[in-house]
Amino acid sequence: MLKNIIYLIISLILLIQFTGCAKNGIHDVKYSGKYKGHSYKGNFRKDRRNGYGVYTWPNGIYYKGSWYRNKRSGKGLQVWTKKNKYGYAYFSGRFSYSKPTGVGIFVNKWGTKYDAHWNGWDISSYYKATATFKDKIIKGKFKGKMPYSMSMPNKVEVEFLKEKSINYKGKRITVPKHSKFIGHVDNYYNPTGHGKLIFSDGKNIYEGNFKKAKTIIHYYTKKYTKQLEQENRDKLYKNQKCKTYSKWVYLGNNCNENNKANGYGKAISLDGNSKFEGDFKNGVFFKGTYISGNTKYIGKFNNYGLNGYCEYYVNNKPIYKGNYTNAKKNGKGICYIKDIPEACEYENNRRIDPIYLYRVELKKLKEEMEEQKAQMKKEQRRLRAEEKRRRRRAEDNSYRRNNSRSHSSSNWGNVLMKSMQQAGDEIIAQKRRNYAQIRKIQQSNDRYKREQKEKRYKSNQRLIYKQNQIKRNYEKNQRIRKERLRLLEEKKQRIQRENKYKLEQLRQQELRKQQIIQRKEKLEQEKQTKRINEKKYLQRLANGTRLAGKRCYGDNYVGGQLPSIRPRVVRCVDVYYSAYCPSNSYSTYDGVLKNMLSNSGGCFGDISKVTRDLGCKAKDYIVKVKEITPCQ
């Protein structure tokens, strides 16, 4: 039977080990034993690190990226934090079997960036790498191991990011920034030996032997450097033209009539711990940036300090953005709790918004509950100790009573049993009393918890109601604002449409006026052309018309024929003529041939009767055309 039970227990243990305990999915694991201090948070598959995860070593190094079968594999980032002896550094690239492989970027504790091809933790010397310093960029084949510093190759390509002075054939050359040098350098990256220097403009090129520049480097201690800076500030304070606050040095030339700082400038305190940059007004900070240690203020100032809208930062992280009154937070603003913004309200530098008050009240309740729990545990320990003392005392009393009686007594066994029973009854009664007292304390604690829970619930409900009310008011104000904006937009659009319509009407009227003027001008031009053409046509008719006298029906007539001119500009004409005899040119007769159609049909054509005797026969008349006009 025992053997079967042991087999059953072993089989259950094996079943649990191989089926239910293998880690899969996301877990947060802290290792112990050999790997004490190591931790991993990320994906597991079949009890192995697989997928994305973050692994932390106890010496301050951590890795976050891809894993495959407990190995760093794929894209990842390994960081050496400041706790580590190597200082802050990091590597970003691809890993294979927990080692960097291929192209990646390594930044050491001095801020130098190496963009190179990696073979394990060593930089590959078969490929060119790029090292970016603060003042230069170097390309070449480096050697070294992460996270130590890399050794500089002899022949490199250097791009200077700042102006630099170089010795060339005994002369000093000032090299502008973004110029390049290709050749040999020393440990301080100064050109040494044969090389080629190309200026940034591409015009100036120097090629030859470069000698190492003689430089004098002074190594000051921090204390001596601070002393020099303090002496420099004292000199500036004594010699400053414009004045500002006492124990402050103004670095600028903008002064007013009273020799006080006015306008844009910079200032620094005598101890060097505080700085200000911005606008001054009559020697006082007016608007700008104030920095003191790791704190920074950006906003408006008055004689008492911050006044108006201001932004407050600590370690370049926002803490508060809102209104100040005489250097005290006052009014509504935005507070940042662990880089998370939330609306807040201050009154005389004391926060009064409901969210903060609820948070403070909740913290007090938690502290009170913790204190109640501690008191309850203390009371329970006291009751247990008292119960042990009473039990021990009862046992000692029963032992003394039994030993004090005579062993020769016949009923000693009954007396012993009775005393033991009494002691047991007393212990049981004391236990019951203790349990009743503990139950009473627990009930009072439960009642207190229920009351606190009800209070919290009511306060939460009040807070939720206030929040909802604030939200409703905010939404209502937003709706009103949107409605106003909509009405203003509609009014603006209506005014624009009306203005556009009026402009269009004016434009149309102007266009119509111009068209009328153009038509008039065109008609006038056409009439003028027509008159000119008519005049020319009538002149040609007058030159070509032949008239003569005729005797018809016993009377003298004048008739003739018009020339054939195409095109015919005038359909019908009146020909004015003058007839006289050759022997008497002073006696003339003026007449007109009305509606002459150029018909020469004898007495039935276009003829005009001569009503007066000119003294000669009609066939002898000399007829001249005086004028031809269109028919009246």
Order of alpha helices (4+ residues) and beta strands (2+ residues): alpha-beta-beta-beta-beta-beta-beta-beta-beta-beta-beta-beta-beta-beta-beta-beta-beta-beta-alpha-beta-beta-beta-beta-beta-beta-beta-beta-beta-beta-alpha-alpha-beta-beta-beta-beta-beta-beta
